[in-house]
Amino acid sequence: MATDKTDEKVWDFDSYSWTDRYDDAVQADQDMYARYDDVLDAVAEIACTTEGAQVLDIGAGTGNLSIRCAERGACVTGLDSSRRMLAQAQAKVAAKAGDVQFVLADDPFLHLSFDDNSFDAVVSTYAFHHVAHKLQPKAVREMMRVLRPGGTLALGDVAFRDAAAEEAARGRFDWLDDEFYLHVDELTAAVATIGARLETRQMTPTTWVLWAVKPDATRHGGGRA
């Protein structure tokens, strides 16, 4: 069962044969990556609303989301653990206008080397499912930490309402493998710990866009002077 998986799985994207043809693969795939472009567009639209916004893209891969954010006027920092994917991303950016830099990062979701309140938005698509379920709340807190108050965390990924919904889907979709797919109820609880509310938009039977706004620290907790 999906809920029995541990955090011991390791992905080495630079060793996979499909890494250099990732873009072609996702465009052809109508299972996990159905409506791929629509999902990325939705995340960029939700998170990148202000010209010059500082945006962190985690799991930037070949740069498709980073470039969308830059085209909306954002200044983007893209993190990924794959040198081969980032090389493709950098080649794309070199041919386009926009403020984007890519940084190699071994563990980008759980250990962000940025100060608190550094970014106006943190975004990620089709990458958060590589974080083990039991570590996802920690990853949410780390992403929220580097967000400024009023900033947006926006994710697009394969997701299910809860573990039971994932198990039911596994009986319908044989392409679901041993990834740590997102559970909306768990992410709702994780963002609630900092006083935020998770918003959701279901894009396909198995793909969701999820986002939350970091509350103003002066109002979080309800205290008064």
C-alpha positions in Angstrom: 0.0 0.0 0.0 1.1 3.5 -0.6 0.9 4.4 3.0 3.5 1.7 3.9 6.3 3.2 1.9 9.3 4.5 3.8 11.6 7.4 3.1 14.4 5.2 1.9 13.8 5.4 -1.9 16.4 7.4 -3.8 16.1 8.8 -7.3 19.2 9.4 -9.4 17.8 11.3 -12.3 21.2 11.6 -14.0 21.4 7.9 -14.4 18.1 7.4 -16.2 18.0 6.9 -19.9 14.9 9.2 -20.3 16.4 12.2 -18.6 17.6 13.8 -21.9 14.2 13.3 -23.5 12.1 14.4 -20.6 10.2 17.1 -22.5 9.2 14.8 -25.3 8.2 12.1 -22.8 5.9 14.3 -20.8 4.2 15.7 -23.9 3.5 12.3 -25.2 2.3 10.9 -21.9 -1.5 11.1 -21.3 -1.5 9.3 -17.9 0.7 10.9 -15.3 1.3 14.0 -17.4 -2.1 14.6 -18.8 -2.7 18.3 -19.3 0.9 18.9 -18.4 1.0 22.4 -20.0 -2.3 23.4 -18.4 -1.0 22.4 -15.0 2.2 24.4 -15.4 0.3 27.4 -16.7 -2.1 27.3 -13.7 0.7 27.2 -11.2 2.5 30.1 -12.8 -0.7 32.1 -13.0 -1.5 31.5 -9.4 1.9 32.3 -8.0 3.4 34.9 -10.4 1.1 37.8 -10.1 3.6 40.7 -9.6 6.2 42.1 -11.9 9.7 41.5 -10.4 8.5 38.9 -7.9 11.2 36.7 -6.4 10.2 33.1 -7.2 11.7 29.8 -6.1 11.1 26.8 -8.3 11.9 23.5 -6.6 12.5 20.5 -8.8 12.9 22.8 -11.7 14.0 20.0 -14.0 14.3 21.2 -17.6 13.0 24.6 -16.7 9.5 24.6 -18.1 7.8 26.1 -15.1 10.7 28.5 -14.3 10.5 29.9 -17.9 6.7 30.4 -17.5 7.2 32.3 -14.3 9.9 34.4 -15.9 7.7 35.2 -18.8 5.2 36.6 -16.3 7.9 39.0 -15.1 9.3 37.0 -12.1 12.9 36.7 -11.1 13.3 33.0 -10.7 15.7 30.7 -8.9 15.3 27.1 -10.0 16.6 24.2 -7.9 17.1 20.6 -9.0 19.3 17.6 -8.2 19.9 16.6 -11.8 22.9 18.2 -13.7 21.5 16.8 -17.0 18.1 18.3 -16.5 19.5 21.7 -15.5 21.8 21.7 -18.5 18.7 21.5 -20.7 17.0 24.2 -18.7 20.0 26.5 -19.0 20.1 26.0 -22.8 16.4 27.0 -23.0 16.9 30.1 -20.9 19.9 31.2 -23.0 17.6 31.4 -26.0 14.9 33.4 -24.1 14.6 36.7 -22.3 13.9 36.6 -18.6 15.6 36.6 -15.2 16.2 32.9 -14.4 19.1 31.2 -12.6 19.5 27.5 -11.9 21.2 26.0 -9.0 22.2 22.3 -8.3 20.7 21.2 -5.0 21.0 17.7 -3.5 17.9 17.9 -1.2 15.9 20.9 -2.4 12.6 20.4 -0.6 13.9 19.6 2.9 17.0 21.8 3.2 16.7 25.2 1.5 19.8 27.4 1.8 17.9 30.6 1.9 17.0 33.0 4.7 13.5 33.2 6.1 11.1 35.4 4.1 13.3 35.4 0.9 10.7 34.8 -1.8 7.3 36.1 -2.9 6.4 32.6 -4.2 7.6 29.0 -4.0 6.4 26.7 -6.8 6.9 23.2 -7.9 5.4 20.8 -10.5 5.7 17.0 -10.7 8.5 16.9 -8.2 7.0 16.9 -4.7 6.0 13.3 -5.0 9.6 12.4 -4.6 9.4 13.4 -0.9 8.3 10.6 1.4 4.8 11.0 2.9 6.2 11.3 6.5 8.6 14.0 5.4 6.1 16.1 3.3 4.9 18.1 6.3 8.5 19.1 7.1 9.0 20.0 3.4 5.9 22.2 3.5 7.2 24.0 6.6 10.6 24.5 4.9 9.0 26.0 1.8 6.8 28.2 3.9 9.8 29.4 5.9 11.5 30.9 2.9 8.2 32.6 1.8 7.5 36.2 2.7 4.2 36.9 4.5 1.5 37.1 1.9 3.6 34.9 -0.5 2.1 31.9 -2.3 3.2 28.3 -2.2 1.8 26.5 -5.4 2.2 22.9 -6.3 1.0 20.9 -9.4 1.3 17.1 -9.2 -0.4 13.8 -9.1 -2.5 13.8 -5.9 -5.5 12.2 -4.2 -7.9 13.4 -1.6 -6.5 10.9 0.9 -4.8 7.5 1.1 -8.0 5.6 0.6 -8.6 7.6 -2.7 -5.1 6.7 -3.8 -5.8 3.0 -3.2 -9.0 3.1 -5.1 -7.2 4.8 -8.0 -4.6 2.1 -8.1 -7.4 -0.3 -9.1 -8.2 1.9 -12.1 -4.9 3.3 -13.3 -2.1 0.7 -13.8 0.5 3.4 -14.4 0.6 4.5 -10.8 3.8 3.3 -9.3 5.7 3.6 -6.0 6.0 7.4 -5.9 4.9 9.3 -2.8 1.8 10.9 -4.4 0.3 13.9 -2.6 -2.7 13.5 -0.3 -4.8 16.6 -0.1 -5.9 15.9 3.5 -2.3 15.7 4.7 -1.2 18.8 2.9 -4.3 20.7 4.3 -3.2 19.7 7.8 0.5 20.7 7.1 -0.3 24.2 5.9 -2.8 24.7 8.7 0.0 24.4 11.2 1.2 27.8 10.2 -2.3 29.3 9.9 -2.7 28.9 6.2 -5.5 27.4 4.1 -5.0 25.0 1.2 -6.8 25.8 -2.0 -7.3 23.2 -4.6 -8.1 22.8 -8.3 -8.5 19.3 -9.8 -7.1 19.2 -13.3 -7.6 15.5 -14.1 -8.8 12.4 -12.2 -5.2 12.2 -10.8 -3.7 15.6 -11.1 -4.3 18.6 -8.8 -3.0 22.2 -8.4 -2.7 23.1 -4.7 -1.8 26.4 -3.2 -1.7 28.4 0.0 -0.8 31.9 1.0 1.5 32.4 4.0 -0.3 34.5 6.6 0.9 37.7 8.1 3.0 36.8 11.1 1.5 39.6 13.1 -2.0 37.9 12.7 -0.9 34.2 13.0 -2.0 32.8 16.3 -4.6 35.5 17.0 -2.5 37.3 19.6 -3.0 41.0 20.5 -0.7 43.6 21.9 
